[in-house]
Amino acid sequence: MQAKEPEHEEAPPKEEKQESKQEQQTEDQFDESSPQFKTYRRVLYMIGKSIKYTIWGAFGIFLYHMFLVKKYEKPETAMLVSQPFLEAARFIDWSIYDFRVLMTMPGMNKMLPDRMSIPGQPM
């Protein structure tokens, strides 16, 4: 006859139970259902959204001023003009123009200076 092993498992030692309770307590601290965690997340969410929409708004205002610089002869006289944005748009417009000239135009008109006229020498 063979001895049968018991089918039930032994109870875990008390140390393991204490460790699992500690792990469960640390997990509960970051539970989304706790009011402190939700408030923290809501504040960060609102800060992120406000930064996002502020950046998009500033970019839209900048594009409006860039349009004014490109299309109007005197953009200062147009409606809803902000001086810092107008100066930034002019600087970007000038930078783009300068970079295009730098990359497409030759650096000099002549590689060599004109020949000196020496009497008796043919030109």
N, C-alpha and C positions, 0 to 999 in steps of 0.2 A: 504494500500500500504506500502510496505517495502522500506526503503531507501537503495539504492545500494551503496556499498562502491566503491571508485574509484579504477580502475584496475592498475593504475600506482603507483610505489613506490615513496616515498618522497626522495628528494636528501639528501645525507649524509651531516652532518654538516661540516663546513670548517676545524675544528680541525682534524677530521678523514682523510680528504684529505691531510693535512700537514703531518700527521704521516705516511700515506702510501707513500708519496713522499720521506720522510726520509728513510724509509725501502727500497724503490727501489734504492735510492742512495747508501746505504750500500751494497746492493746486487750487484750493478754494479761495485763496487770497486773490488770484487772478481770474476768478470766475466772472463772466460778463454779466451775470445777474446781480452782482453786488452793486449797490448804488455808487460807491466811490469809484469803481472801475468805469462805470458808464459815464459819470460826470467827466472824468479825466479824458476818456475817449471823445466825448462830445466837444470838449474844449479844443482838443487838438484837431478834430475834424473841422471845426469852425475857423480856427486859425489857418489851416491849410486852404480852405475854400476862399477865405478873404484874401490871402496872398495870391492865390490863383487868379481870382477875378480882378484884383488890383493890377496885376501884371498885364492881363489881357486888355484891360481898360486903357492903361498907359500906352500899350502898343497900338491900340486903335487911334488914340489921340496923336501919337507920333505919325502914323500913316496919314492922317488927315493933314497934318502940317507938311509932310513930305509932298502930298498932292498940291498944297498951296504953293510950295516953293517951285514945283515943276510947272504949274499951269498959270500962275499969276505973275505979272511983272512986278507988282508991289504987294506981296502977301501980307504985309503989316496992316493993310487997309481992309482985309477980308474979315468976315464975321467970325467970332469965337477964336481969337488968336491968343496963344499963350507964348510969351517971349522965350522962356527956357526951351520949350518944345520947338519953337521956330528956329532958334539958334542950333539946336541939336540936328534938326532936319537939314539946315543949310550946311552944317559940318559934314554930315553923312553924304549929302549930294556932292559937295566939293571933294570928299575922299574918293567917292566912286569915279568922278570925272578924272581926278589926278591919277588914280590907279590905272584907268583905261588909257590915259595918255602915256603913262610910264611903260605900259606893256605893248602898246601898238605903235607908238611914234619912235623914230630913231633918236638916239641920244644927241646926235650932232648933225649938222647939215653937210659939212665937208670933213673929210678925213685928213686932208692935207691942206696947208695954207696955200694961198695964191703964189705963183712963181714971181720971183723978183725980176724986174726988167733990167737986164744988164745990157749996156750999149754994145753992139756988135754980135749979140747972140740972137739966133732966130727963136721965135716963140712958137 
